[in-house]
Amino acid sequence: MKKRDFIKTMGAATAFTFLNPLEALTYTSNSDIPKVLVLGGRGFIGPTIVSAFLKSGYHVTLLNRGKTNPHLFKNLPIIICDRELENKQGLKTIDKKHKETYWDIVVDTWQKSPKAVSDFLEEFEGQIGHYHYVSTVSVYDKWDKKFITETEPLNPLPKFPKTIQEDFRYAIRKTFSEVTIREKTNKYTIYRSHGMKDFRTTRPEDPNSEPFWPIRFYRGGEILLPATHNHHVQVTDVKSLVNFIIHCAKNKIYGDYNVAYTPTPFKDYVSSLIHATQMPKKMHWIDGDFLIKNEILPYKIMPLWKPSPAGSYYFNVQKAIEAGLVNRPMVEMTIDQLEGYKSRHPNDDVKFGVVINNKQMKYYSMDKEKEVIKKWLAK
């Protein structure tokens, strides 16, 4: 078997695992098995978290509204609860036996109201051994320098919200959540991710959430690429992140961690794309200023190209690596992304950069790409 075929086969096997999330594992009440409560568990990163804990031999219970992907993990115990209700109305409906259970591990990925995080920690006070929270590098106040560590100042905050419904932007919600976690427990681990990539997407019904670069290389042909000085990328591989969560849970590792790949030269990322898909017919490395003049703008139009602020794609992840973070090869992450895309769009029919139903799709179209390549070659 050729190396590329082997890698594709392994990617398909990985996708199969995600699509069939250990439903065969059954409930056990053995008190010696650590109890894990996953808040959510059926959305974007949740199924990967649940599957990883099950594979590691933990007893897993879900807490969610029972509305997102209800077909997943039907054999696991579930606590039906809506954390978005005011005055803890959803939390107050939870059966007494669950509130009196000692949860060795709680994993939370909540990114909406920080008041919901605070309410949960209050309602389960004294019943949590180790609280794990998936946060974001967006909590840092300034990105004006490279290699930001976990000790850098976080976003300045207004007063903590008194209600669930108070509205804040994503970065402020996550910062608030971190603050309330630190106030209510000292046995926590916070994982600051940086653009998570996975088999799934955050919005599976939205074409704009599909992974541009893996899809573009999968389609082959002549590909436009930015030729810019010192161009690096940095993302978080969900599977590597989740393995680190398991590691921290097993070893009782606490604290704040930037969790992502180390800053990676864009050309190395391109090599992973080629390895995971197919050799493009030709790659055109085009000057970045020329691309901007032709309306292919960094970040807004072309993903994983962000020359400013200086800290973008340059967060320091050494603390996590020293604590046990192991990032798998980028090619494996890319294969997972592609397998997920093909499962959602078997006809490969997602279109970038065009107007569909009066809505502008993200990135740029292949027609625009051909136009810019032609202009570049005519220079």
Secondary structure, DSSP 8 states (H G I E B T S, - for coil): --HHHHHHHHHHHHHHHHHS--TT------TTS-EEEEES-SSSSHHHHHHHHHHTT-EEEEEE-S-SSTTTTTTS-EEE--TTSGGGTTGGGS-HHHHTS-EEEEEE---S-HHHHHHHHHHTTT-EEEEEEEEEGGGBS---SSS--TTS-B----S--SSTT----HHHHHHHHHHHHHHH-SSEEEEEESSEE-SS-S-TT-GGGS-HHHHHHHH-SEEEEEE-TT-EE--EEHHHHHHHHHHHHHHT--EEEE-S---EEHHHHHHHHHHHS---SEEEEEEHHHHHHTT--BTTTBTT----STTTT----HHHHHHT-----HHHHHHHHHHHHHHH-TT-----SSEETTEE-SS--HHHHHHHHHHHHH-
